Every structure is written in structure tokens, then in C-alpha cells.
């Protein structure tokens, strides 16, 4: 594992298959993940919506300070080979 890899912040909600899929991908890559369960926490939900530019769906994923989007966007970054670049960028 690259010790300089960026931390991922993932806003999740309970019983969310897309959240599980995103968390699994990141953890399998050895990424340090901060999971924020925002489903029933109004303050965290408001923070998520503000940070993501108005996105209200789960999960909302950030690599460092970069907003990736949701699970589909994360999977597309992985397929295109750009996720590792983002995780390891200085």
C-alpha cells in the first residue's frame, strides 16, 4: 500500500448497496476510508449536500478534497485507470 495515498471520505446511508460497493472497492485498494453515515443525521446530510454541490444521492465520495460523485462515477474512474492516479496525486 502506498503510504501517501489520499484518504477517501464517503457519505453513506444504511442498507445502501451502492455505498457497500464503493466502500468495498476503496478498502480493497488499501485506501483509508472515513465513512460518515448521513442517512439519519441531518447535519451530516446538509454537509454532504453542501460539499457535493447539491447532490443528495448516496454515496457521495471525496478523494482528498476532490468530489468524485457516487458509486457509478467511482467505478468508472477505476475502469478507466484514473482512480489510482487520483488516489496517489500529490
ZILIN-V124431 format. One record per residue. N is the residue number from 0. SS is DSSP state (@ for helix, = for strand, . for the rest). PSI is psi in degrees with one decimal (NA if undefined). Layout:
n->N ss->SS psi->PSI
n->N ss->SS psi->PSI
This chain:
n->0 ss->. psi->138.1
n->1 ss->. psi->120.4
n->2 ss->. psi->-13.3
n->3 ss->. psi->6.2
n->4 ss->. psi->138.5
n->5 ss->. psi->152.7
n->6 ss->. psi->142.6
n->7 ss->= psi->137.1
n->8 ss->= psi->126.5
n->9 ss->= psi->118.3
n->10 ss->= psi->123.8
n->11 ss->= psi->173.5
n->12 ss->. psi->155.9
n->13 ss->. psi->148.6
n->14 ss->. psi->35.5
n->15 ss->. psi->108.1
n->16 ss->@ psi->-36.6
n->17 ss->@ psi->-35.7
n->18 ss->@ psi->-46.3
n->19 ss->@ psi->-42.5
n->20 ss->@ psi->-45.2
n->21 ss->@ psi->-45.9
n->22 ss->@ psi->-40.3
n->23 ss->@ psi->-46.3
n->24 ss->@ psi->-49.1
n->25 ss->@ psi->-45.6
n->26 ss->@ psi->-36.4
n->27 ss->@ psi->-24.5
n->28 ss->. psi->-3.4
n->29 ss->. psi->18.2
n->30 ss->. psi->137.2
n->31 ss->. psi->122.9
n->32 ss->= psi->129.8
n->33 ss->= psi->109.5
n->34 ss->= psi->124.7
n->35 ss->= psi->108.9
n->36 ss->= psi->102.3
n->37 ss->. psi->0.4
n->38 ss->. psi->-38.8
n->39 ss->. psi->16.1
n->40 ss->. psi->103.4
n->41 ss->@ psi->-40.5
n->42 ss->@ psi->-44.6
n->43 ss->@ psi->-38.1
n->44 ss->@ psi->-44.2
n->45 ss->@ psi->-40.4
n->46 ss->@ psi->-44.9
n->47 ss->@ psi->-48.1
n->48 ss->@ psi->-41.1
n->49 ss->@ psi->-47.3
n->50 ss->@ psi->-32.7
n->51 ss->. psi->5.5
n->52 ss->. psi->30.7
n->53 ss->. psi->0.0
n->54 ss->. psi->135.3
n->55 ss->. psi->-2.4
n->56 ss->. psi->160.1
n->57 ss->. psi->144.7
n->58 ss->. psi->165.9
n->59 ss->= psi->127.2
n->60 ss->= psi->135.1
n->61 ss->= psi->133.1
n->62 ss->= psi->111.5
n->63 ss->. psi->-124.8
n->64 ss->. psi->2.7
n->65 ss->= psi->124.2
n->66 ss->= psi->116.7
n->67 ss->= psi->-37.6
n->68 ss->= psi->-138.6
n->69 ss->. psi->-164.9
n->70 ss->@ psi->-42.1
n->71 ss->@ psi->-41.7
n->72 ss->@ psi->-38.4
n->73 ss->@ psi->-45.1
n->74 ss->@ psi->-38.1
n->75 ss->@ psi->-40.2
n->76 ss->@ psi->-41.4
n->77 ss->@ psi->-46.5
n->78 ss->@ psi->-37.2
n->79 ss->@ psi->-5.7
n->80 ss->. psi->3.7
n->81 ss->@ psi->-14.6
n->82 ss->@ psi->-45.6
n->83 ss->@ psi->-39.9
n->84 ss->@ psi->-45.8
n->85 ss->@ psi->-41.9
n->86 ss->@ psi->-31.7
n->87 ss->@ psi->1.8
n->88 ss->. psi->143.9
n->89 ss->. psi->NA
